[in-house]
């Protein structure tokens, strides 16, 4: 599972492993959005292993910022009183 097939095919560990012949494009079963959105199923059995590789895409940064802001907001509100 990767965050973006297009980016992983161009950059980072996945691209390097494909270039060395250690894996192929077909080994990239799903993108994160497909799993989260329910388009594809994740693991079906406890014995299955999911390997995730993230090169980082903007939407991941946005979600991380939203989570951080939500956690900080209660403390920030107390400062403005």
N, C-alpha and C positions, 0 to 999 in steps of 0.2 A: 504494500500500500504506500502510495506516495501522495504528496500534497498536490503536485502538478506533474503529469506525465511529460509535457513539453519541456519544462525546466529541468526535470531530472534526466531527460535524455540528452540535454546539452551541458549540464554542469554537475560537478560533484562526484561522489563515490559511485553512484549508479552509472553515470555516463562512462566513467573510467572502467568499471567492471564490464560493461558491454563492449567497450573498445578492446579490452583484453580477452574477450570471448568467454568470460566467467559466467555471464548471464546474457539473456536476450531481452528484447523489448517485450516479448510475450510473457516474461516473468512478472511484469508490472500488472497485477491483476485488477487493481482498483485505485481510484483517487479518493482522498479523504472526503471530498464533497459527495461522492457517490455513496459512501458508507453512511455518512451522517444524514444525508437526504433520503435514505432508504431505497435508493435505486438499485444497490447491490447489497447482498447480505454479507455480514462479517463471518466470523468463525461459526461453524455449525456444531462443532464438538470441542470439548475441553482439551483434547489432545492436539488440536490444530494450533499452529503458531502463526501469529501475525508479526511481520517485520515491517516497520514503518520507517520511511526515510523522508525527511522534510528539508527542502532547500530554502524554504521561507518564501511565502507569497504575502502580498499586501493584506489580504483578508485575515490572515493569521495574526498579523500585527495589530489590526483593528480590533479584533476580538480580545486579544491580550490587553490592549489599552482600555477597552470597555470594562473588563473584569477588574483591572487595577483601579480604575476610576470609581467603580461601584464600591470597592472595598475602602477606598480613601474618603469618599464623600461624607460618611457619618463623622469622621474626625475633622474634616474641613468645615462642616456646618457649625461645629462647636467653636471654632476659631473666629467666626464672624459675629458672635453675639456679644 
